[in-house]
Amino acid sequence: MTEALLKLEAVETYYGEIHALRGIGFEVRRGQIVTLLGANGAGKSTTLRTISGLVPARSGRVLFEGADITRLAAHSIARLGLVHVPEGRRIFRGMSIEENLDLGAYTVLDEEIRRRRRDAAYAMFPILAERRHRDSSLLSGGEQQMLAIARALMSEPKLLLLDEPSMGLAPRLVQEIMRTIRRLNEAGTTVLLVEQNARVALRLAHYGYVLETGRIVLSGAANTLEKNESLAKAYLGGGAKAESAAAG
């Protein structure tokens, strides 16, 4: 068993009077891909925002590498190596691909280090290298998602929080993004993934948690969750037996 890189303990988060997270507790072990599953409004994105400091937890603790980061500002959390790629990509329009990448390494003052990191990002996403001077707003949805991930990698994160990376993408591009996430993980980056496509997420992840109305209601190894009848009916488009029959 590897150590817990991230751990949440009884985290409660509110939006005004709306109780969004209700005693959330889970962990992400170093080297894993962990996925958070659940319907829209279950609290998945709020969980990521709470971890990264964008939304403050009212109570409970968020621990990263054993240190309590619950009250830290978002930029301080990012400097520790916990980087959030939010839903919707949030690229900087009107700026080139290369300028977007450099903003991902804004704390790195050594230009040689930034160049090496850009080269590594371009090696992972060759199409970005081909278009490095193009305005990022002219990229396709899939290319924008690649840029959002590449920008996050410029800070060499220890833990990457990915919120709906496949949203709005064609199936071919979804497969490409998921292969990229697997490569990142194999290269040593731990990943916490929120993904509406539960089947894709479970086939990629090592472990999963299922949220309903701000609570964790189910957890387990990803390959076990994929075979769970109730989960299959709720999120995978039918029971496991039906899926098996269809596959046959």
MONORJO-V201396 format. One record per pair of residues at least 24 apart in sequence whose ideal C-beta (glycine too) atoms are under 10 Angstrom apart, sorted by the first residue. I is the first residue (numbers start at 0). GAP is how many residues later the second one is. If there is no record, write none. Layout:
i:I gap:GAP
i:I gap:GAP
//
This chain:
i:0 gap:28
i:1 gap:27
i:1 gap:28
i:1 gap:29
i:1 gap:30
i:1 gap:188
i:2 gap:24
i:2 gap:26
i:2 gap:27
i:2 gap:28
i:2 gap:62
i:2 gap:63
i:3 gap:24
i:3 gap:25
i:3 gap:26
i:3 gap:28
i:3 gap:59
i:3 gap:60
i:3 gap:61
i:3 gap:62
i:4 gap:24
i:4 gap:25
i:4 gap:26
i:4 gap:27
i:4 gap:29
i:4 gap:58
i:4 gap:59
i:4 gap:60
i:4 gap:61
i:4 gap:76
i:4 gap:77
i:4 gap:153
i:4 gap:154
i:4 gap:185
i:4 gap:187
i:5 gap:24
i:5 gap:26
i:5 gap:28
i:5 gap:45
i:5 gap:56
i:5 gap:57
i:5 gap:58
i:5 gap:59
i:5 gap:63
i:5 gap:76
i:5 gap:152
i:5 gap:153
i:5 gap:155
i:5 gap:184
i:5 gap:186
i:6 gap:54
i:6 gap:55
i:6 gap:56
i:6 gap:57
i:6 gap:58
i:6 gap:59
i:7 gap:39
i:7 gap:42
i:7 gap:43
i:7 gap:49
i:7 gap:52
i:7 gap:53
i:7 gap:54
i:7 gap:55
i:7 gap:62
i:7 gap:208
i:8 gap:50
i:8 gap:51
i:8 gap:52
i:8 gap:53
i:8 gap:54
i:8 gap:59
i:8 gap:61
i:9 gap:47
i:9 gap:49
i:9 gap:50
i:9 gap:51
i:10 gap:35
i:10 gap:36
i:10 gap:39
i:10 gap:40
i:10 gap:46
i:10 gap:47
i:10 gap:48
i:10 gap:49
i:10 gap:50
i:10 gap:51
i:10 gap:59
i:10 gap:203
i:11 gap:38
i:11 gap:45
i:11 gap:46
i:11 gap:47
i:11 gap:48
i:11 gap:202
i:12 gap:30
i:12 gap:33
i:12 gap:34
i:12 gap:36
i:12 gap:37
i:12 gap:42
i:12 gap:43
i:12 gap:44
i:12 gap:45
i:12 gap:46
i:12 gap:47
i:12 gap:201
i:13 gap:32
i:13 gap:41
i:13 gap:42
i:13 gap:43
i:13 gap:44
i:13 gap:45
i:13 gap:200
i:14 gap:31
i:14 gap:40
i:17 gap:28
i:17 gap:196
i:18 gap:24
i:18 gap:39
i:18 gap:194
i:18 gap:195
i:19 gap:25
i:19 gap:26
i:19 gap:27
i:19 gap:29
i:19 gap:30
i:19 gap:35
i:19 gap:38
i:19 gap:193
i:19 gap:194
i:20 gap:25
i:20 gap:26
i:20 gap:28
i:20 gap:29
i:20 gap:34
i:20 gap:36
i:20 gap:37
i:20 gap:39
i:20 gap:190
i:20 gap:192
i:20 gap:193
i:20 gap:194
i:20 gap:195
i:21 gap:189
i:21 gap:190
i:21 gap:191
i:21 gap:192
i:21 gap:193
i:21 gap:194
i:22 gap:36
i:22 gap:37
i:22 gap:191
i:22 gap:192
i:22 gap:193
i:23 gap:26
i:23 gap:27
i:23 gap:33
i:23 gap:36
i:23 gap:38
i:23 gap:185
i:23 gap:187
i:23 gap:190
i:23 gap:191
i:23 gap:192
i:24 gap:35
i:24 gap:36
i:24 gap:184
i:24 gap:190
i:24 gap:191
i:25 gap:166
i:25 gap:181
i:25 gap:182
i:25 gap:183
i:25 gap:185
i:25 gap:190
i:25 gap:193
i:26 gap:36
i:26 gap:180
i:26 gap:182
i:27 gap:36
i:27 gap:131
i:27 gap:133
i:27 gap:162
i:27 gap:163
i:27 gap:164
i:27 gap:178
i:27 gap:179
i:27 gap:181
i:28 gap:161
i:28 gap:177
i:28 gap:178
i:29 gap:35
i:29 gap:128
i:29 gap:129
i:29 gap:158
i:29 gap:160
i:30 gap:154
i:30 gap:155
i:30 gap:157
i:30 gap:158
i:30 gap:159
i:30 gap:160
i:30 gap:175
i:31 gap:127
i:31 gap:153
i:31 gap:158
i:31 gap:159
i:31 gap:160
i:31 gap:173
i:31 gap:174
i:31 gap:175
i:31 gap:190
i:32 gap:127
i:32 gap:129
i:32 gap:148
i:32 gap:149
i:32 gap:151
i:32 gap:152
i:32 gap:153
i:32 gap:156
i:32 gap:157
i:32 gap:158
i:32 gap:159
i:32 gap:160
i:32 gap:168
i:32 gap:171
i:32 gap:172
i:32 gap:173
i:32 gap:174
i:32 gap:175
i:32 gap:189
i:33 gap:125
i:33 gap:156
i:33 gap:157
i:33 gap:158
i:33 gap:159
i:33 gap:167
i:33 gap:171
i:33 gap:172
i:33 gap:173
i:33 gap:174
i:33 gap:175
i:33 gap:185
i:33 gap:188
i:34 gap:127
i:34 gap:156
i:34 gap:157
i:34 gap:158
i:34 gap:159
i:34 gap:160
i:34 gap:163
i:34 gap:165
i:34 gap:166
i:34 gap:167
i:34 gap:168
i:34 gap:169
i:34 gap:170
i:34 gap:171
i:34 gap:172
i:34 gap:173
i:34 gap:174
i:34 gap:175
i:34 gap:187
i:34 gap:190
i:35 gap:125
i:35 gap:127
i:35 gap:156
i:35 gap:157
i:35 gap:158
i:35 gap:159
i:35 gap:165
i:35 gap:169
i:35 gap:172
i:35 gap:173
i:35 gap:174
i:35 gap:175
i:35 gap:180
i:36 gap:156
i:36 gap:157
i:36 gap:158
i:36 gap:159
i:36 gap:160
i:36 gap:161
i:36 gap:164
i:36 gap:165
i:36 gap:168
i:36 gap:171
i:36 gap:172
i:36 gap:173
i:36 gap:174
i:36 gap:175
i:36 gap:181
i:36 gap:182
i:36 gap:185
i:36 gap:188
i:36 gap:194
i:36 gap:197
i:36 gap:198
i:36 gap:199
i:37 gap:156
i:37 gap:158
i:37 gap:160
i:37 gap:171
i:37 gap:172
i:37 gap:173
i:37 gap:174
i:37 gap:175
i:37 gap:176
i:37 gap:177
i:37 gap:178
i:37 gap:179
i:37 gap:180
i:37 gap:196
i:37 gap:197
i:38 gap:157
i:38 gap:171
i:38 gap:172
i:38 gap:173
i:38 gap:174
i:38 gap:195
i:38 gap:196
i:39 gap:156
i:40 gap:170
i:40 gap:171
i:40 gap:172
i:40 gap:173
i:41 gap:152
i:41 gap:168
i:41 gap:169
i:41 gap:170
i:41 gap:171
i:41 gap:172
i:41 gap:173
i:41 gap:174
i:41 gap:175
i:42 gap:168
i:42 gap:169
i:42 gap:170
i:42 gap:171
i:42 gap:172
i:42 gap:173
i:43 gap:43
i:43 gap:119
i:43 gap:120
i:43 gap:149
i:43 gap:150
i:43 gap:151
i:43 gap:152
i:43 gap:165
i:43 gap:166
i:43 gap:167
i:43 gap:170
i:44 gap:41
i:44 gap:42
i:44 gap:116
i:44 gap:118
i:44 gap:119
i:44 gap:149
i:45 gap:148
i:45 gap:165
i:45 gap:168
i:46 gap:114
i:46 gap:116
i:46 gap:145
i:46 gap:147
i:46 gap:162
i:46 gap:164
i:46 gap:167
i:46 gap:169
i:47 gap:36
i:47 gap:37
i:47 gap:38
i:47 gap:39
i:47 gap:113
i:47 gap:114
i:47 gap:115
i:47 gap:116
i:47 gap:144
i:47 gap:145
i:47 gap:146
i:48 gap:25
i:48 gap:35
i:48 gap:37
i:48 gap:38
i:48 gap:112
i:48 gap:114
i:50 gap:26
i:50 gap:31
i:50 gap:33
i:50 gap:108
i:50 gap:110
i:50 gap:141
i:51 gap:25
i:51 gap:26
i:51 gap:30
i:51 gap:31
i:51 gap:32
i:51 gap:33
i:51 gap:34
i:51 gap:107
i:51 gap:109
i:51 gap:111
i:51 gap:140
i:52 gap:24
i:52 gap:25
i:52 gap:29
i:52 gap:31
i:53 gap:30
i:53 gap:32
i:63 gap:94
i:63 gap:95
i:64 gap:93
i:64 gap:94
i:74 gap:31
i:74 gap:32
i:77 gap:26
i:77 gap:28
i:77 gap:29
i:77 gap:74
i:77 gap:77
i:77 gap:79
i:78 gap:28
i:78 gap:76
i:79 gap:77
i:79 gap:78
i:79 gap:79
i:80 gap:74
i:80 gap:75
i:80 gap:76
i:80 gap:77
i:80 gap:78
i:80 gap:79
i:80 gap:108
i:80 gap:109
i:81 gap:73
i:81 gap:75
i:81 gap:76
i:81 gap:77
i:81 gap:78
i:81 gap:79
i:81 gap:108
i:81 gap:110
i:82 gap:66
i:82 gap:68
i:82 gap:69
i:82 gap:70
i:82 gap:71
i:82 gap:72
i:82 gap:73
i:82 gap:74
i:82 gap:75
i:82 gap:76
i:82 gap:77
i:82 gap:78
i:82 gap:79
i:82 gap:106
i:83 gap:68
i:83 gap:73
i:83 gap:75
i:83 gap:76
i:83 gap:77
i:83 gap:78
i:83 gap:79
i:83 gap:108
i:84 gap:60
i:84 gap:63
i:84 gap:64
i:84 gap:65
i:84 gap:66
i:84 gap:67
i:84 gap:68
i:84 gap:72
i:84 gap:75
i:84 gap:76
i:84 gap:77
i:84 gap:78
i:84 gap:79
i:84 gap:80
i:85 gap:62
i:85 gap:66
i:85 gap:75
i:85 gap:76
i:85 gap:77
i:85 gap:78
i:85 gap:108
i:86 gap:75
i:86 gap:76
i:86 gap:77
i:86 gap:78
i:86 gap:80
i:86 gap:107
i:86 gap:109
i:87 gap:56
i:87 gap:57
i:87 gap:60
i:87 gap:75
i:87 gap:76
i:87 gap:79
i:87 gap:80
i:88 gap:47
i:88 gap:50
i:88 gap:52
i:88 gap:54
i:88 gap:55
i:88 gap:56
i:88 gap:57
i:88 gap:58
i:88 gap:59
i:88 gap:60
i:88 gap:62
i:88 gap:74
i:88 gap:75
i:88 gap:76
i:88 gap:78
i:88 gap:79
i:89 gap:54
i:89 gap:58
i:89 gap:61
i:89 gap:73
i:90 gap:45
i:90 gap:46
i:90 gap:48
i:90 gap:52
i:90 gap:53
i:90 gap:54
i:90 gap:56
i:90 gap:57
i:90 gap:60
i:91 gap:43
i:91 gap:44
i:91 gap:45
i:91 gap:55
i:91 gap:59
i:92 gap:42
i:92 gap:43
i:92 gap:44
i:92 gap:45
i:92 gap:46
i:92 gap:51
i:93 gap:41
i:93 gap:42
i:93 gap:43
i:94 gap:40
i:94 gap:41
i:94 gap:42
i:95 gap:35
i:95 gap:36
i:95 gap:37
i:95 gap:38
i:95 gap:39
i:95 gap:40
i:95 gap:42
i:96 gap:24
i:96 gap:25
i:96 gap:28
i:96 gap:30
i:96 gap:31
i:96 gap:32
i:96 gap:33
i:96 gap:34
i:96 gap:35
i:96 gap:36
i:96 gap:37
i:96 gap:38
i:96 gap:39
i:96 gap:41
i:96 gap:42
i:96 gap:46
i:96 gap:47
i:96 gap:49
i:96 gap:50
i:96 gap:53
i:96 gap:54
i:97 gap:24
i:97 gap:30
i:97 gap:31
i:97 gap:33
i:97 gap:34
i:97 gap:35
i:97 gap:36
i:97 gap:38
i:98 gap:33
i:98 gap:34
i:98 gap:36
i:98 gap:37
i:99 gap:28
i:99 gap:32
i:99 gap:36
i:99 gap:39
i:99 gap:44
i:99 gap:47
i:99 gap:48
i:99 gap:50
i:99 gap:51
i:99 gap:54
i:100 gap:27
i:100 gap:31
i:100 gap:35
i:100 gap:46
i:100 gap:49
i:100 gap:50
i:100 gap:51
i:100 gap:52
i:100 gap:53
i:101 gap:49
i:101 gap:52
i:102 gap:48
i:102 gap:51
i:103 gap:43
i:103 gap:44
i:103 gap:45
i:103 gap:46
i:103 gap:47
i:103 gap:48
i:103 gap:49
i:103 gap:50
i:103 gap:51
i:103 gap:52
i:103 gap:53
i:104 gap:46
i:104 gap:48
i:104 gap:49
i:104 gap:50
i:104 gap:51
i:105 gap:48
i:105 gap:49
i:106 gap:47
i:106 gap:48
i:107 gap:46
i:107 gap:47
i:107 gap:48
i:112 gap:41
i:112 gap:43
i:113 gap:40
i:116 gap:33
i:116 gap:36
i:116 gap:37
i:116 gap:38
i:116 gap:39
i:117 gap:32
i:117 gap:35
i:117 gap:36
i:119 gap:30
i:119 gap:33
i:119 gap:34
i:119 gap:36
i:119 gap:67
i:120 gap:25
i:120 gap:26
i:120 gap:28
i:120 gap:29
i:120 gap:30
i:120 gap:31
i:120 gap:32
i:120 gap:33
i:121 gap:28
i:123 gap:25
i:123 gap:26
i:123 gap:29
i:123 gap:56
i:123 gap:59
i:123 gap:60
i:123 gap:63
i:124 gap:24
i:124 gap:25
i:124 gap:28
i:124 gap:51
i:124 gap:55
i:139 gap:29
i:139 gap:30
i:139 gap:33
i:140 gap:26
i:140 gap:27
i:140 gap:28
i:140 gap:29
i:140 gap:32
i:141 gap:24
i:141 gap:26
i:141 gap:27
i:141 gap:28
i:141 gap:30
i:141 gap:31
i:141 gap:32
i:141 gap:34
i:141 gap:35
i:142 gap:30
i:143 gap:24
i:143 gap:25
i:144 gap:24
i:144 gap:28
i:144 gap:29
i:144 gap:31
i:144 gap:32
i:144 gap:35
i:145 gap:27
i:145 gap:30
i:145 gap:31
i:145 gap:34
i:148 gap:28
i:148 gap:31
i:148 gap:32
i:148 gap:35
i:149 gap:30
i:151 gap:32
i:151 gap:37
i:152 gap:31
i:152 gap:34
i:152 gap:36
i:155 gap:32
i:155 gap:33
i:156 gap:27
i:156 gap:32
i:156 gap:33
i:156 gap:34
i:157 gap:30
i:157 gap:31
i:157 gap:32
i:158 gap:30
i:158 gap:31
i:158 gap:32
i:158 gap:33
i:159 gap:24
i:159 gap:25
i:159 gap:29
i:159 gap:30
i:159 gap:31
i:159 gap:32
i:159 gap:33
i:160 gap:29
i:160 gap:30
i:160 gap:31
i:160 gap:32
i:160 gap:33
i:161 gap:29
i:161 gap:30
i:161 gap:31
i:161 gap:32
i:161 gap:33
i:162 gap:29
i:162 gap:30
i:162 gap:31
i:162 gap:32
i:163 gap:29
i:163 gap:30
i:163 gap:31
i:163 gap:32
i:163 gap:33
i:164 gap:26
i:164 gap:28
i:164 gap:29
i:164 gap:30
i:164 gap:32
i:164 gap:35
i:164 gap:36
i:165 gap:27
i:165 gap:29
i:165 gap:30
i:165 gap:31
i:165 gap:34
i:165 gap:35
i:166 gap:27
i:166 gap:28
i:166 gap:29
i:166 gap:30
i:168 gap:28
i:170 gap:26
i:170 gap:29
i:173 gap:26
i:174 gap:25
i:177 gap:25
i:177 gap:26
i:178 gap:25
i:180 gap:24
i:195 gap:39
i:196 gap:38
i:196 gap:39
i:197 gap:27
i:197 gap:28
i:197 gap:33
i:197 gap:34
i:197 gap:36
i:197 gap:37
i:197 gap:38
i:197 gap:39
i:198 gap:27
i:198 gap:33
i:198 gap:36
i:198 gap:37
i:198 gap:38
i:198 gap:44
i:200 gap:24
i:200 gap:25
i:200 gap:34
i:201 gap:24
i:201 gap:25
i:201 gap:26
i:201 gap:29
i:201 gap:33
i:201 gap:34
i:209 gap:24
i:209 gap:25
//
